[in-house]
Amino acid sequence: MSRKRRTFSSQKLFLFLLTVALCAPVVALAADVHPLFNVQSTTQSPFPSDRFTASDRHQNTGLHVNLPKPDCTIHLSDCADVALLNQLDGFNLQPRLSIPFDGPIDVSTVNSSTIFLVKIPGRGMDDEIDFDRFHPQVVGINQVVWDPASLTLFAESDDHLDQHSNYLLVVTTGVHGIDGSPIAPSDDFTDFRHDDNFGQTKDGQLKAYRHLLIEALDEDVLERIGLSRRHVAAASVFTTESVTATLESIREQIERAPAPAVSFKLGTHGETTVFPYSLNLGILFEEEKVVGGPLTEVGVPATALNVVPGSIGSVAFGKFKSSNWETAAGFIPAVPTRTDVPQQGTEDVYFNLFIPSGPRPATGWPVAIFGHGFGDSKQGAPFVVASVLASKGIATIAINVVGHGFGPNGTLTVIQNGTPVVLPAGGRGVDQDGNGQITSTEGSSTSIFSPQASIGSRDALQQTVADLMQLVRAIQGGVDADGDGLPDLDANRIYYYGQSFGGIYGTIFLGIERDVRAGVPNVPGGSIIEIVRMGGFRPLLGAILAFRAPSLENLPIDPLHQIFPFNDNKPLRNEASVINNVPGAIAIQTVEDTASWLGQSGDPVAWAPFVRQSPLHGNPAKRVIIQFARGDQTVPNPTATALIRSGDLTDRATFFRNDIARPLGFGLGNPHTFLTTLIPILQPPPLPVLFKLTPVAQEAQLQIAVFFASDGAITQDPDSFGPLLGVPPSVPPLFETPIAGPLPEDLGFTPPFPLP
């Protein structure tokens, strides 16, 4: 069921609940509590609000955010964040709503019937809103926090909102004070709507906002929601930001440019780097971890290409020239959303290509782009997944994500029949902090010490998607690995699958790229800040909070383990409202909201609707499977379900029940890597170590392989492959295809453990 249809179908229920909330008997009739409405302050009036914007004809929304800056001599980090937010053309699509009051409220009366959002039409050429065809789309609230210290209520929208759209935030008199009396409008709110002096203000933006709010609160408009003005205690109107503008601009530039040429002559002596595959093929990865220092040698799991014996015919290493829109500092310079994003240069992007064995099809092999995870590289997981897909006639191709693969001076040494060939490994890591070392992810986000710190990985994700779009163009231009003059890859059958980080940027890629036919994001989720906040990367957020100026650490630091714990005191979705009693928690929640707001253009939750439900103009709806696992400790379940809900993809979700599998010996402590878990098979030296996949990994990979081989027509339950893989018939189903029951909104960690 689509989000829009769901909204309409619940309209009668909403009106009933609203009536009950507004007409409920109360103990006292005198209203002692009012929502504040000081439109000169973001913390003394309902927020978000277009009051804090400025007109801007160069933006898709016709405005840009215009928040007042704090004291930049004290609040250095907040000041930097506001400067970044003021570059955006609207507010967060997953907004944190804030409503200040002049007294305490009964939080039990706060729900989606007493506080809610209504999507309203956009402004026309005459700056008027056309309500003639207005059909209310109501969005409730969730994750409610009441902060007694500031007398402020916080909540998130229950749904991810639409980009560059207008919303009315309504606070009704169904909210009560602690004495049981309904709240009432403040004098400031009443005066703002009725006092003609506001209409004569010389503040053009304030005058325009007042006109907009009065239009939205017209009695005829409210009547369609089932509301009367006398039941509105406070309100605001706000515009959501554009999510797709940057990548749409980049895509248009890529489509105007010639297809990038592909080279397979990467050897240091000009050798062709295409190798027939056999178990004797050895590959060493020499990582550049120290700038200009000796390389670190690690093995590549080349024998994993034989998990389905004889499936791989050849392994090829190539490169293409990719345009770059991201600066060396890890961000894409902000431009208005109706303006082309300027290129920053070009770089060679290297890829690994795994070609199936057997006669090449007349049009070339169907090919699936694989996206590796955070901290991995094209020398890791791509070798683990390629064999199963090749067994179904699908080639796999993979690049390094921005900031991954260690430094650019790393090499691969391919040894076949005793003859070594050395070639660039294509590392894209950089020494971002200047300490002379390059980590496995350095360069995949902005520096936490830079003014752009809160951008995080947003633009590295967008640049990676831009690289993948250029890889698609390279495939369409013709990839001839064996040099016979014929394309080895079918330009009309391109697919995508990716794990973890690869599922995250893969969802964005599926939302923007026209010519990928189907995709399978594995263990994706969002937003990035929510993944970090809830899961195994939480200590990283603790460090970010600790290094802000001023610091936001609100728990003692663990000096022994150099861990920065914190308590943001924020409920999960559908949990009971929180009465905050943790000093510093609200400030931390504000930073988390800022990161989410800034990160929307690189957030797979924001991009999920464009995959199938509401494709961008000119894009087809994609056939897709979302694979995720119960109790994932890296990309926690609430972040996966946020993506699934946003994209209306519940019917396309395959759910690995690690809670069932683990007690039976088929699961993992952390099921995040269930797609790529290998079992080593030791052989007497000098024979190489062989690998096989766990049954669960092979089942999940086979689901993907069959899906692509059928051009997205067949979605097979992974459990159906179990008998062929030797899984005993006594083992209960380990997968749900599609997921049965409600989406899991709790963490489900095994064993259960609280967030630090």
N, C-alpha and C positions, 0 to 999 in steps of 0.2 A: 504494500500500500504506500503510495507516495506521501510525502510530507503535506502537500497541498490537499490531497483527498482526505488525509487523516484529520486535517484541521477542520474541513467542512463537515465531516461526519460527526465530529465531536461538538459542533456548534450548539445543538439543542441541549446537550448535557452541560456545556459551559454556561449557557443562559440560565438553566435550572439552578446550578450551583451558585451562580452569581446572585440570583434572586434570594436563595436561602441565606447567603452570607450577608446581604444587605438588609434583609428583613428580620434577621434573628433578633429575639428579644434581648434587651440589655438591662443591666442593673440600674444604671444612671443615664440621664439624658444629656447632662451638661458635658460638652467636649472640652477636656483639659489638655489634650495633646494634639499637636498639629505638625504636619510635615513642613520643614523649613523651605523657603522659596526666595533665597537671596541670589538673584541671577548674576551677581558679580563674583560669585565664589563657586568653584567646582565641588566644594565639600559642604556647602550650606544650601544646596538645592539639588533636586533629582538629577542624577547623572547616569549615562551620557546625555548630552544636550547639544543641539546645534547652536545654542547660545555661544558656545565656545568654538566657533568656526569663523572663517572669513571667506567672502566670495572669491572665487577663482575660476575664471572661464577656461583655463587650461586643464582642468581636472574633469574626469568623467562625471563626477557628482556635482560639479559647479561650485565646489568649495574645498577648502583644506582646513584641517584641524588648527585651532588657534588657542592652545591652552596657555594660561599665565604661567610664567616661570617662577619657581621658588627662589629663595635667597641662594644664589649660585656660589656665594662665598662659604656657605655652610653645607648645603645639600648638593654637592658636586655631581653625584650619580643621578639624582632626580633631575637635575638641570639638563644633563646630557640626554636623559630619556625623553624629556619634554621636547627638546630640540628635534629628536628623531620622530616623535609622534606628530609634531607639527608639520612634518613633510607629507603626511598621509592625507588622503582625500575623504576620510570618514572614520567611523568608530569600529570597534571590534565586532566581528560577526558572532563571537561567543562572549557577549558583553558581561562584565561584572557590574550589575546595577547597584547604585548606592542611593539611599533615601535617608536623609537626616531628619530628626524629629526634635521637638523642644521638650520632650518628656519621654518616660519609658512606655513601651507598648507591650501588649500581650502577644508574644511571638506565636502562640498557638493559633492566632487568627490570621497569620500570614500564610497564604497559599496561592495557587494559580487562579483562584476565583476572586481574590481580593487585590492582588497585584499581578499585572500581566502586560504583555506587549501586543500591539495590533499593527500589522503591516498596513500602511496607507499608501495611496497612489503618490507618484512623484510629481514634482512641480512641472507645469507646462512652460511654454515660451513666455507667457505673460506672468510667470512666477506664481500662478494660482494652482491649487490642487483640484483636479477634476474628480469629484466624488460621485458623478452620475452613475458610473458602473462599479461602484465600490462594493466589494463583497469581503466582509471582515475575515482576515486570517489571524487568529488569536494564538499567541505563544505564551505558555505559562512560565513559571520560574522553578528553580531547583537549587540545591546546595545553599540553603539560607543560613546566614550568620548574623546574629544580633550582637552589636558591640555596645555594652552599657556605658563604657567610659566616654564614648563620643556620641551616644544616643543615635547611632547610625545603623540602618539595616542594609545588609549586602545580600545579593542573590545573583545567580547566573540564569540566563535564558535557558528554558528547558530544551529548546532546539537550537541548532546552528542556524543563523539567519542567512538571508540572501545577500549577495554583494550589491553594492551601490543602490541600496533601497532605503525607504523611509519607514520609520517605526515610531509609534506613539506609546510611551510608557505611561500606564495609568495606575495610580494609587487610589483605591476606593475607600469609602468610609466603612467597608467591611472589616478593615483593620481596627482593632480596639486598643484603648489604653488599658493599663493594668487594673483599673477600677471597673472595667467592663463597658465603658462608654465608647461609642464610635469616635474615631478621630475626625477632625474637621479641617476644612481649608484654612490656611493662615491668612491674615490680612494682606500679607505681601502677595500671595497667589491671587486673591480676589482683586486687589488693586491692579495687578499686572494685566488681568483680563478686562477690567471694566474702567479703570482710570484713564481718561483721555490724555492725561499728561504724559503717559508712557508713549502714546501715539505721536506726540510732538517731539520726542527726544531727538537730539542731533546724532545719536549713535545709530547709524544706518543699519548695522547688523542687529542690534537689539530691537530696532523697529521691525525689521524683516522677521525676526524670530517670533516676536509677539504676534504678528499677523498670521504666521504659520500655525502657532499654537491655538490661536482663536479659531482658525479654520478647522483644525483637527478636533476641537472640542465643541463644534457646532452641535446643537441639540439633535438635528436630523442625522448627523453622522453617529453620534453616541447612541441614538435609538436603534441603529442597525446592529450595534453590539449588545443591545439589551440594557442600556445604561442611561441614566439621566445625569445632567450636570450636577444636581444636588448630591449625587453619590461620588463625585470626583473630588478627592481631597488634595491631590497634586498630580502633576503630569509634566512630561517633557516630550519633545520630538527630536529624534536624532537620525542621522544618515550613516549607513554602514559603508565601509571602505571598499574600494575595488581590489579584488584578489588576483584576477587573471591578467591585468593590464601589462605587467612587465613581461611575462612569458608570451603573451599574444604579440607584443611588439617584436620580441626576439624571434618568434616563429615566422613572422612576416619577413623579417630580414633574411632568415635562413632560406625561406622559400624563394626569395628574389635572387639569391646567390647561386652560382653553379654548384653542382654536387661535388663534394670534396673527393679528390683522388686518393686511392688506397695504394700503399706500398707494402710489399712483403720482402723487400731487400733490406733487412735490418741488421744483418751481421756486421761486425766491426771491420770485416774485410770485404764487405759487399755481398756476402752470401745471402741466398734466398732462405727465408726462415719458415719454410713449410716442411713438415716432417711426417713421414708415414708412421702410424702409431703401432707400437708393440710394447710388451712388458719390459723390453730392454731399453726403452727410451727413458733416459734419466734427465731430470731438470733440477738445477740448483738455482736458488734465488739469493743473490748477494745484496742485502739491504743496506741502504745508506742511512745509518742511524746517527752518525757523527759527521758533521759538515766537513768535507775534505779529508776525513779520516779513513781508516781501513773499513772495508765493507764486512757486514756480518752475514755469514753463510747459513742458510736454512734450506731444508728440503721442501720440495713441492710434491703433493700427493698424486704424482702422475699415474701410479698404478690404480688409483680410484677410477680412472677412465676405463677400467676393465671390470667394473662391478657387474655389468652385463657383458660377458665375454664376446669379443669380436664386434662390439657395437660402434667403436670409433675407428674411422679410416685414417684420418690424419689430423695433426695439430698444427695450426698456423699462427704465426705472430706477425701482426701488421700494425700500421699506423695511418692516421689521416690528420689533416690540418683542421683544427676546430677554432672558430672565433670565440673570443672571450669577452664577456660583459662584466666580469667581476674584477675588482682591483686586487693588487697584491695584499691589501689589508683585509681581504675576505668579505667585502661588501660590494653591492652594485650601487653606484651613485644614484641618489634619488632624483627623479625628474617627474614633472606633472604627468598624470596618467593618460593624457591625450597627446603625449609627446613620445617620439621614438627614443628608446633606451640606447645611448651611444656605446659602440664597441670600444673595448679597451686594448685590443690586440688579438693575436692568435697564438696557439700553442699546438705542438704535436701531441695527439692523444693516441695512446697505444692500446691495442686490443689483443685478446686471445680468441681464436676461432677453433671450434671443435666440429669436425665434419664427419658425418656418419660414414660407415663402410657401405660397400655395395655400389651398384650402378647409379650414377647421378640422374635424377629426374630430368626430363626434357627442359623444364623451366628453372632448374636448380633446386637445391634443398630448401624446404621451408626452414626459417631461422627464428630462433627465440633469443632475444636479448636478455641476459641475466644480470640483475643488479645485486652486488654483494653487500654485506652488512657493515655496520660501524666497526672500524678497527681491522677489518679484513681487507683483501685486495683481490685483483683478478688472478692472483696466484694461489688463492685458497678455495673458497666454496665453488667457484665455477668448475673446478676439476671434479668436485664431488657430485654435481648434478648433471653433467653433460652426458654421461654414459646412458642413463635411463632414457633421456630424451632422444638420444641417437638411436636407441633400440626401436623407437617408433618413427624413425626417419626425420627427426628434427635436429638441425644444427644449433649449436649454442655459441653466442658471441658475448664477450664481456670486456668492459673497460674499468679503469680505476675511478672511483669517486674522487671529486675534488678533495685535496688534503689527505689522500690515502696512498698506500704503497711505499711509504717512506720517501727518501729524497730522490731527486731526478738523476743522480749519478749511479743508482743501483743497476745491477745487470742480471740477466738470466744466462745461464750456461746450459745449453742443450747438448747432451751426449748421446750419440747414436753410433753403434759399431765402433766405439772407442774414439770417435772424432768429435771434439768439442766445437760448438759454435757459440760465440758470445754475442749478445745483443742487449740493447737497453731494456730495462724492466718497466720503464714508463712510470716511475714513481711520481706522485703529484703532491707529496708532502713538502712543507717548507719549515724553516727555522723561524717560527713566528715570534717567539719570545727572546730570540737573540742569545740563547745560552749555548749555542754550538751543537745542539742535538735536535733530532727530528723524530717525533713519536709517530705512532701508526695512524694518528688522526690529526696531526698538527697542520692547520690550514683549512680545516673543515668547518670552522666557525670564526667569528671575530674574536679578537683578544679580549679577555675579561678586564684588562687594564686600559682598554681604548674607549674613546667616546662612543663608539658603536657597539659596545659590549652587549647590549640587550638585543641586538639583531641576532646574535647567536649563529645558528647554522642556516638561517633562512636563505641567504643568497648563495651559499655553497650548494644547497639543494637545488636552487633554481639554475645555477650554472651547470650542475651535473645533468639536469633535465635538458638544458640547451645542448650539451655534448651528445646526449642520446638522440635528440632530434637530428643533429648533424650526422650521427652514425646511421640513422635511417636513410638520410639523403645519400650517404656514401654507398649503402647497400643498393639503393635505387639506381645509383650511377653505374653499378656493375662491380662485383667482387669476384675476381678471377685468381684464385689462390694457386691453382696448378699450372697457370700460364698457357692454357690451350686456347685462349681467345673466347671462351664461353663463360657466362656467369655461373658461379658455383652456388649462389644463393638466390632464392626466388623473391624478387622485389615486391611481389604481390601477396606474399604470405609471411608477414613479419609479426611476431608475437613478443610478449614481455612477461617475464617472471622475475621476482626478486624477493630476497629474504631480509627481514628486519629493516634496517636503514634502506635496503633495496626495495622493500615493500612500501616504505614511506615516500621516497622520491619516485618510486614506480607508480603510485597512485596519482601523483601530480602529472607524471609523464603520460599516463593513460588518459588523463583529463584534457591535456593540451594537444597531443600528437594525433593527427588525423589518420595516419596510414598504418597504425598498428591495429591488427584485427581483433585481438583478444589478449587478456592478461590474467595473471594470478599473483597478486601481492600476498606474500606469506608473512605472517606475524607483523602486520603493519599496525599503526596506531597514531594518535595525535591528541592534542598538540604536542610539540616537542617538549615544552615546559611541563606538561602534565606527565609525559613519560618519565622525565627526569625527576619530577616531584614525587611520584608514586613508587618508582622501581629502584633497580640496582644502581642507577646513576645519581641517586639522591645526595650522596656526599659531595658530588660536583656542584650541585645547587647550593649546598651549605657553604662551600668555599667561595662561590660567587657572592653570596649574601655577606659573608665575612669580610670580603675585600671591597665592598661598596664603601663610598664615603658620604656620610658616616656609615660605619658597620651596622649590619642588621642582625648579627648573631644574637640569639636569645636563649641559648643553652650553653653550658660550659664546653669548651673545646677539649677534645681528647688529644693531648699532646703526644702520647705514645704512638698512636696510629695516625696522627695528623688528620683527624676527621673533624669536620665542622657540623655537628648536629644542629637541628633547628626544629621548632614547632610552629607550623603555620595554622594549626587548629582549624582546618578546613574539612567539612564533611564530604564524603563521596556522594555521588548521585543517588538520590532517593533515600538517603539517610535522614534522620531527624535533624531539625534545626539545631545549630550550635549557639549557645550563649557564651560568647568569648570571655575568657578570664585569663588569657595568656598574654602577658606584656610583649609587645613587638610583633604579635601574630598578624595584626591588620596591616602593618607596614610591609610585611613579607607577602601577604596576599596581594597587595597593590603592585609589588614588583612582579609577581607571577602573572597578574593580569596584563601588565605592560608588555611582558615578553610574549604573551599570547597575542596581544593586539598588534605588536610590531611584526610578529611572525606569520600573519595570516597568509601572505602570498607564497610562503613555503610550508604551509600546513596541509597535510593530506586530508584532514577533516573538512577543511574549506574547499578542497578540490574534489572530494568524493562525489558530490552531486553531478559533476560534469562528466563522469565516467559513463554513466548509463541513464540516470534519471532526467537530467536536463543538460544535454550536450551543448557545448559552445557552438555558435553559428558556423555551419559548414562541417561540423564534426559528426560522425556517426556514433550511435550508442554502442558501447563496447560489450562484448561477451566477457564475463569476468567470474572468477572464483576468489573469495577471500578465505584463506586458510589461517586459523589461529588456534591457540592452545589454552586449555583451562589452567589457570594459575601461573601464567607467564610472568616471571619476575623481572624481565628486562623491558618488555612492552606490556604493561599490565592490562588486564582484561577491560577495565573501564575506558582505556584509551583506544583499544580495538573496537569496542562497541560504539564509541563516539563516531568513529569513521563509518561503521556499518550503518548506524542510524542516519547519519548525515547524507549518505549516498543511497538510502533506501535499499540496502543490499542484504537484508536478513535472509532472503530466499537464496542468496548466492554464497552464504557462509558455510564453510566446512569446519567443524569444531572438533579438534583432537582432545579427547577426554583423558588427559594425563592423570586426573584423580582416580580414574578406573584402571588405567594402564600401569601406573607405577607399582601398586601392590602386587600386580601379576608379573612383574619383571619386564614389562614392555615400555615403561615410561622413564622419565628423567627427573632429577632433582629440580632442575629448571628446564621446562619443556620448550624454551625459546628456540632451541636449535633442533627441534624434532625433524626438520626437513633434511638436515645435513649431517646427522650423527653417523660416524663411521666406526666400524669395529676392526682393529688391526689384526692381521694374520701373520705371525712371525714365521720366517723361513730360515733355514740354515744359511749363514754367510757363505758366499757374498751375494746370495739371492736377495732381491729387494723385498721389503715389507709389502704384503698385499693388503687390500682392504675389502670389506663388504659393508653394505649399509645395514642398519638395523631394520627389522621388518617394517616398523612404523615409517621410517624415512623412505624406504623403497615404495611403500604403499602411497605415501603422499606425492612422491615424484611421479609415480605411474598415473595418478589422477591428472597431474599437469600434462604429462606426455600424451595421454589419450585425448584430453581436452584440446590440445593444439593440433594433434593429428587429425581430429575431426573438424578442424576449423572452428572450434568453440561450440560444436553442436552437442557433444556428449559430456555430461558431468557424471562420472562414475564414482560411486562410493569407494573410498580407499579400502575399506574392509573387504570389498569383493575380491581384491587381489590376494588376500591372506592365504587361502588354500594353496595357491600356486607358489607362495613363498614359504610354505611349511608351517604356517601358523595353525596350531591345533584347533579343531572345530569347537572345542570346549571354551575357547577364549571368547568372552562377550564382545560386542561391537565396541571398538575404540574410537570411532569417528561418528559424528552426526552430520549427515549430508542430505538436506540442509540442517542447520542447527535446530534442535527440538526445544520447545519451551522458550521462556523469555531470555533475552540477552543478559549475560552475567555482568552486573554492575559493581560487584565486589571484587576484591583482589584474588581470593581463592588460593593464596600461597600455601604450599605444602612443604613442611609443616607451617601452620599459621604463625606469623610473626608481625609485630606492629612496626609501623614506620618509625625510624629513629628521629 
